[in-house]
């Protein structure tokens, strides 16, 4: 704390000194008021003899004579002239003018001429002050308290021992990945057994995987397990506004690691500096490429880096330069993918340790219902469930909290206060009923989990479904099933309402995307079997391509376009036929949604099996309950006289956003 106060005070002092110097400089250099005109000494004497001068004063500080005019000329009241070299003669002459009555007053002080060297002091002080100020700014710039001279030094952080260090026990759902990295830790601890047999430990480990899968967490676990110096830095930390800083920081980082050998260097988001060289318009001389070149040399150049293991993480391995991926640099690529059902259960158990979980919670069941969730998603899920439990004033997290948190994470919070018109409600109900019904009729491995017409996030309603079994790949029929489910909402609108709405726009985007992938990417075209079309990159610029490459003719494009059109047309016709054959179930499900706004999986199965009788029974039960409540209200004594009047609140209706659904995207 003392050091911080001293630094703060010193900073204020520097700024105060600079401010005083600026003010003094302005005051000294600021010109005086323009109430006088320059003249010669002889002109002032002649004017005094003519009676045009009131008085004269000699200014010793500026070595000038200032004469006051009797009658101002052109709004100028004074005449000024330099003091003559023969000051004694000039002073005697001015006194004579005073004695003769030519002027009324004479003010003369002891004349002191300012030495010439004084005129050089102020500019010199200004220059020195400016240099001090610039040095101060340079010391404050850069990383932390580093000066401009230290820009080339590495900003890597050295991991220190702490009570809350992360170990492999803290990482769940990545057993194979931990085994790969455990080998590196073991080599650093016991290098002899590897050297005896002649084995060479890999120099680099590249952690590859989608965001949130635990790449950085694994690196922290290695740091906690290794017991050796662990230098961590982000790829973007190498880049600065000055040319050559990145390469200099790479050299300094490896020099620090060599001094602390054996050690580990971890570079997070290495794609910031490891992109394919020659990708952009800048050629091979931009700062990023020079930084990458220096890293290539340091990892496997003429000077061996024994005892140093480099770890890096990225979610874009496709854009990395091939030179950095070759053996001798990053020998191993550890793929950290989405956890499977067993991995998700292990991750949930880790994050549930510090939370009060109710006895009705089955983490294995939660793991089954969260396919596609990463470790970060699962941690956020349990945290949201805990927040819901606190909001409900419970002391533990229940299964209902976790279920609601799942929908909240995927779709967003429900907007129960939004006012929706009856027409919009009816449209949404039939739209979502169409999705759910088609899913039940065509899907071979998925089941409906929830159907709701309550707005949530950007959706006016959604249909949630979960797989009964996990799949790592999908067949042609699986993809067609997904397309049919997406078209179910639009088909229901067309059959029941006689028109379609904009609520199906996201469904159509999904349909067109899946059909194009079916033909262009997966080679499932009926006209061109086992052929794929277009470049591998899905983005316009991924680091080395300026655009997608079209590798087929116009005639082929016409055939492919027609095939896409035929697939969508035939599937949509099949969906319309399925809904027409099950109209009673469609009306029953939509009716229940209009009554209750939400249908869970078990209730959906009952509606599907019973049809309209279920809806009629539901309406009868609600009517009986309403009559019973009305009867109780009539029997109860009226005691509202002393109650304060309740203010009526009117909520303005808002625009209903487009209906979307929860869909399982392709892995």
N, C-alpha and C positions, 0 to 999 in steps of 0.2 A: 504493500500500500504506500509506503514512503517513497519508493522509487517512482511510482505512478504520479504522486503529487509533485515531485521534483520535475519530472518531465513536463507535466502540465504547466507548472509555473514558468519553466524555461521557455516553453512555447509562447506563452502570453508575453513574456519579457521581450522576446525577439520581435513579435508583432508590434509591441508598444514603441520600441526603438525605431523601427521602420516608419511607423506612423508619424513620430515626432520629426524625423529627418525629412519626410515628405512635406510636412506643414512648414518647417523652417525654410526649405528650398522654395516653396511657393511664395512665402512671404518676402523672401529676399529677391527673387526674380520677378515678382509681380510688378508691373509698371505702375507708377503713381497716377494720380488723377490728372486728367488733361486740362488743368486750369492755368497753365503757363506756356510761354513760347520761348524758344531758344533765341539768344541774341549775343552780341559781342560786348565786352566790357566798355568799349568806347561808346557804343550805342546807348548803354545805360547812363553813362556820364552826360552825354549830349541831351538825353531826354530829361535828366535831372536839372540841367542848366535852363531848359525851356519850361520848367515847372510842371512837367508831365508825370513826375515821380512823387509818390507820397512818402515812401520810406524804403530803406534798404537794410537787409540783414545778410550777414555772412554765415553760411552753414559749414561748420568745421568738419562734419562727418562726411559730406559729399564734396567738399572743396568747391562750393559754388556760391555765387552772389545772386540773391533773389530780390528783385525790385518790384514794389507794389505800384501799379499804375493809378493815376488819379481818375482817369476815365477809361474803363475797360474797352478794348477793341476786339470786336468779333467774339464777345463772351470770354475773352482771355484777360485775366486780372493781373498776371505777374509776368515779368521778364526775368529769365535766368541766364547767367553767363558763368564761365569757368573763372576761377581765381587766377589773376595774372601771376606770372613768374616772380615779378618784383612786388611781393605782397606788401612790403612796408610803404612803398610809394602809393600803391592803390589804397591802402588804409588811410594814409594822410590826405589823399584827394577826397575820399568819401567823408572824412571828418570835416574837411573844409566846406564841403557842400552842406553839411549839417549846421556848421557855424554860420554860414551865410544865409541860412533859411531856405535854401533850395529844396531841401527835403525835411520832413517833420521828425523822422526818427532814424536812428542808425543802431542796429543790433549787431555787435561783433563779439564773438567769443574767441578764445585762444585757438588758433588754427593748427590742426594736427592732420597731416597728410597720411592716409592709410597706405602702408607698404604694399608693393606689388605682389609679394608672395602670398598675401592674405587672399587675393582674388583667385588663387589656385587651390586654396584649402577646401572651399565648398565643393567644387567639382570632384576633388579627390575623395572627400568624405562620401559623396553620393556614389561614386564608383565602388568604393570599399563596402559601403552598406548594401549595394545591390548584389555584390558577389557573396556577401554573408547570407543575404536573404535567399539567393539561388541555392547555395550549399545546404541551407536548412530545408528548403523544399525537396531537394534531391534525397536528403536523409529520410524525409518523411514518406517519400514515394517508394514504389517497389512492393515487395511482399513483406508485410508486417512492418518492422522497423529497419529493414534492409535499405542500404543506400543505393544510389544509382550504380556505384562501382560493384555492388554485390548482386546486380541483376543476373549475372551469369552463374550464380551459385544455386544449387539445388534447393527447392522448397519442400523436399520430402520430409515427412514426419517419422520420427523414430518411435516405434511402439514401446511403451514401458510397462513393467509389471504392475498389475492392478488387481484388486480383489475381485473385480467383476469381469475378468478376462474371459473371452469366449474360447471354448474347447470343442473338440469333436463331439462330446456328449451333448453340446447345445445345438448340434445340427442333426435334424431328422429328415428321413425321406430321401437320403442321398448316400446310401451305403457304398455303392460302387465308386462314387466320386471320392468319398472319404478314403477308400482303400488306395486309390491312385495317389492322393496327396499325402497319405500316411507314409508312403515310400520315400517321398522327399524329406519329410520330417525325420524319418529313421536314418537316412543317409547323413543328415547334418549332425545327428546325435552320435551315430556309430559308423563313421566312414570306413573304418578298418576292414570290416567284413566284406564290403563291396570292393575295396581295392585289392584284397587278397586274391579274389577270384578273377580280377581283371575287368570288373563291370564298370561302366561309365554311367553315372547318374544323369538323367536328362537335365539339360541346362535351363529349359523353360517349360512352364505349364500354362497353357492358354485355356481359361475357363470360358466356355461358350454356352449361351442359352438366352431365352427370353427374359425380359425385365421381371424382377421379383422372384426369381427361382432360387436365389441364395448364393450367387457367385461371390459377392463381397463378404457374405457371412462365412463362407468356406475359407476365404483368405484370412479373415480374422481368426478362425479356428486354427489355421496353420500357424499363425503368429503366436497364439496361446499355447500350442503344443510344442513348438520347436525349441523354445528357450534360447533362441539366438536373436541377434539384432534384426529387426523387421522394419524396413523402410517402405512407407506407403506414399503414393503420389498419384494424382489424377493426370490423364493425358493432356488435358487442357492447361495444366500448370507449367508445361514446358514452353508454351507460346507466350510471347510478349510483343510489344509494339516495336522493339528494337531488333534489328537483323542480327542473327548469330546467337541470340540469347538461348534459344531452345537447345542447340547443339552444345553450348557451354554448360547448360544445366545437366544435360545427359552425362557429359564427362565428369562433372563434379559429383553427380549421384553415384556413379560407378566407382569413383575414387573413394568416396565415403564408405561404400560397401566393401571395397577391397581392404581398407584399414580395419574394418570390423569383422572381417572374414573369420569363420563361416557366417553368412548372413543371407537374408531373403529380401528381394526387391519386389514390391507389388505395384503394378501400374493399372489403375482402374480406368475404364473407358479408353482403351488403347487405340481405338479406331480414330480418336481425335488427331493422332499423329501418324498412325500406321496405314493410312489409306494408300491405295494403289498409286504409285508414282506415275506422273505424266497424265493425270486424269483431267486436269482443268486446262484453262487457256494460258496459265502462267508458265507452262513448260516445266523444266526440272530445276529451277532456280528459286523457287519460293521458300519461305522460311520453314514451312511444315516438312517439305521434302528434305531439307538439309538436316532437320532434327531427326527424321527417320534414318537418313544415311548414317548419322553418328551413332544411333542406337544399334544399327546392324553391325557396325564395326566393333562396338563395345561388347555385344553379345557373342560374337564369333569372328574376331579379327586376328591380327598377328599376335597380339598379347592375350594369352589365355586368362580367363577370369575363374580361377579355381576357387571352389568354396562359395560361389555366389549362385543362387538359384533365382531366376526371374519368373514371377507369376504375373499374369495379366488377365483382365476380364473384358469381355465385349459381347454385345448382342447383335453385332453386324460382322460376322466373320467373312461374309461374301465380298466385302470391300477392302479387306486387308491385302497388303502387297505380298506376292508369293515368296519374296525373299525372306520375309520375317516368319513365315510359316514352315520353312524347311528344317529338316533335322540339323541339330547343332545350334539352333536358336530356340524356337518353340518346338521341342521334340514331340510333345504330347498335347493333344487337344482334349480336354475333359469337358464333355457335353453335359451341362446341367439343365435337364429338360423339365417338363411338367411332371410333378409327382403322380404316381399311380394311386390306386385306392388305398393300398397298404401304406405308401409313403404319406398320403394325406392324413391318415389316421395317426401315424407317428408324429407328424407336425402338429396336429390338433392336440395331442397329449402333451407336447412340450409347451405350447402356449396356454394350455388349460391349467398348468401347475399353479400359477399364481392367481387363479380366479376361482370363485365359489360356484361350482357346477352342480346343478340339481341332480337328484337321483334318476329323474326321467330322461336324462340326456344320454343318448347312445352315440358316442363319437364315431363308431364304425358306420352307423347309419348316416351321420352327417358327412362322412367321407364319401359315401356312395352318392350322395346328392350334390356333391361339389366338384364334379368332373370339370377339368380345365382350370381349376383354381391353382394359383401358385402359392408358395409359402407366405408371401406378403399378403395375398388375398385372404388366406385362412386366418392369419393373425388379425387382419382388419375385421374379418367376420366375427370372431369371438369378442373383439373389442366393441363392435357395434351391438352385439347381443348383450354385453354387460351394461352398456349405456341404456338400452331399452329396459333392462331389469331395474336399473336405478330410477328411470323415469316412471316405472310402474310401482315404485316403492317396495321392491322385493329385495331380499338379502342374498339371493342366489340367482343364477342364470338357468332358466328353464328351457325345455325343448322348443316351446312356442317362441321364445325369444330368439333362439338360433334360427328357426325357420323364417321368422319375420326379418331378421337381419340379412338372411340370404337374399330375399327379394329386394331388400333395401340396397344392398351392395350392387346387385345386378341391374335393377331398374331405377333405383332412387326412391325417396320417401313418398308415401301415398299422400295425395292432395285431396283429402276428404272434404275440405271446405269449399272446393271449387263447385260453382253452380253450373250444372249441365242441363240443357233443355231435354224434354222428353224425346224429341225426334233424334237428337244426338245420342241419347242413351240407347234407344232402340237400335240405331245403326251399329253402335259399338257392341251391343249384346249379340246381334246376329253375326257380326264380323268375327268376334272371338269364339262364338259357338261353332262357326264354320271351321276355324283352325282346329279346335279341340276334337270335333267330330271326325274330321278327315284323319287326324293323327291316330285316333282310336281305330279307324277302319283300315288304314294302310300300313301303319308302322309295325315292324317286326321286333323291335328291340327298345322302344321308348313308350312311356306311359304318361298320361296327363297328371300333373302335380297340382296345378291351380289355374283357374280361369277367373278373371276379374274385369270389371268395367270401371273400377275406381282409377282415376288418373294417377300416374306415378312417373316421376321424372319428366321426360318429354313425351310420354305415351298416354293416350287416352284410355288405354286398357291393355292387357297382355294375357297371353296363354303361356304358362310355364310347364315344361315337361322335362323329365329326367330319364336317362338311359337305364334299362334294367341290366345291361352288361356294357363294359367299356370296350371300345374299339380303337385300334391304332390305325386302321385303314378302312376305307368304305368301298363298297361295290357299286356297280352301275345302278342296281335297284335301290340301294340305300340312298343314293343321291336323288333318284327320281322320287322317292318317298319324301325327302326333304322339300323338293320342289312342289309336290302335291299339297303338303301341309301349308306351305307359304301361300299357295293360291286359294286355299280354302276360305279365307276371309272375304276375298273379292268375289268369289263365286256365290257365297251366301248372300252378299249384298245384292248381286244381280238377280238372284232367284226370288228373294223375298221382297225387296224394295223396288225392283225394276230398274235400278240405276246403280252406278258405282261411285265411290267417293275417293278423295285424295288420301284417305287413311291407309290405302294399300300401297302407297308409293314405296315404302321401305321393303315391303314384301316383293314387289316387282324388281327392285334392285337386287335383292337376294336371288330371285329366280334367274334373272338374266346373267348374273355373275356366275352362278353355279352351272348353268347350261354352257356358257362359254368355256369355263374351266373343263367341263366334261369333254368338250371337243378339242379345244386348243391345247390344253395342258396335260390331260390324262390319257389322251389317245384313244378315246372311246367313241369316235365317230363311226357311224354305220357305213358311210361312203368312203372313208379313208382309214381303214383299220390300222392300228399300231403306228399312227403318225401324229406328231405334235407340230404345232405351228407357232411362229413367233419366237422371240428371244426368251431366254430364261429369266431375265430381269423383269420384275413387275413394275418398277419405278422408272420414271423418265431419266433420272440421273442418279446412279448409285455409286459413283466414284470413278468409273472408267468408261461408261457408255453415255453418249449424248442423247440417245433415244432408242426406242425399241426397233428391232430390225424385222422387216417383213420378208419372210423367205418363201412366199408362195405367190402364184399368179392371180390375175383378176378373175379368171375363170374359176379357179379353186375357191377364191373368196366368195364368189356368187353361190357356189354349191354349199359352202359352209354356212353362209347366211340363211339360205333356204332350209338347211337342216336344223338350225337353231329355231327358226320360225315354226317348223313342223313339230319339233319336240314340245315347245311351249303350247302350241295349239292343241295337240293331241292330249297332253297332260291336263290341260284346262277342261277339255271336253269330258275327260274321265272323271274329274272332280265334280263337275256339274251333274253328271249322271249319278254319282255316289250320293250327293246331297239330295237329289230328287227322290231317290229310293229310300231315304231315311229322313223325310221331312218331319215326321212326328217327333223324332228325337231332336232335330234341330230346333223346332218350336218349343219343345219342352225345356231344353237347356237354355235357350234365350229367355224364356219366360222366368225360369228360376233366377237367372242373372238380373233381370229387371226387378225381381222381388227382393233378392238378398245382396246383389251387387258382387258377390264373391262365391265361388264354388271350389272346394278342395277336392283332392283326388278321390277319396272314398265316396263322397256325395256324387261326383261325376259318374262313377261306375254305376251307382244306383239309378241315376237319371237315364243313363244309356240303356240299362236293362229294362226299366219300367216304361219310359217314355212319358206321354201325356198324363197317365194316372198319377205319376209322382207330382207333377205340377198342380193338378187339381187337388190332391191331398194337401199339398203345401198351402195352397190358397185357403182351403177349408180350415186348416189349423190356425192360420193367421187371422181369419175372420172370427173364429170361435174365441181366440185369445183377445182380440180387440173388443168383442162383445162382453167378455168377462171383465175386462178392465173398465169398460164404460159402466157396467152395473156396479162395480165397487166404487166408482167415482160418484154415482148418484146416491149410494147409501152413506157415504162419508159426509159428516157435517161441514157446512160451509164456514170456513174460518179465514176468509181472505180480506176481511174488512181492515184489520190492523196491519196487513202486510204492505210493504212499500211497493209502489207500482214499478214494474220492470220496464226498462227502456227497450223499445224495439230496435233491433239492428238489421239494417238491410244490406245485403251483400250484392254488389253489382256483378252480373254474370261476366265471365271472361271467355275469351275465345278458346274453344276446345282444340287441343293440338291433335296431330295425326295419331291414329291408332297404330301401335307397333307391338311386337310380341318378343318374348324371350326365345331366342333360337340358339341352337348349338352350332357354333361355327366349326368349320373344318379345322382339324388340328394341323 
